[in-house]
Amino acid sequence: MRDVLRGDFAGKQIAKGQYATNDFAVLQAYNGAFDFYVPKPGQGDFVVVAKGDAKAFFEMVARARMEFVVVQSVADRKNVDIVAIYKFKTAAIPALLSCAKERIR
């Protein structure tokens, strides 16, 4: 399934007291084109395929460290999919780009 009507960004969860709200402050947006897929609906997983600048996408993921990458519907801001990012650092970006260049032609 494809949803091109979404935004992709590194976000910080906004809490109300001790409770998560599923509202996110944008830390860094990814402004390139991307596709969003839900390969197995109902299982909570998703795939984001960046079609633009891969380096900018990885920088956004690195910025989300200890927070979340958020894919949010433009039409309904409460419709979000999130993934927590814990161990991704900017130092990994050159290796990932190099690997992608070798494998994708």
Secondary structure, DSSP 8 states (H G I E B T S, - for coil): -B--SEEEEEEEEEEETTEEEEEEEEEEEE-S-EEEE-SSTTS---EEEE-S-HHHHHHHHHHTBTSEEEEEESS-TT-EEEEEB-S--GGGHHHHHHHHHHH--
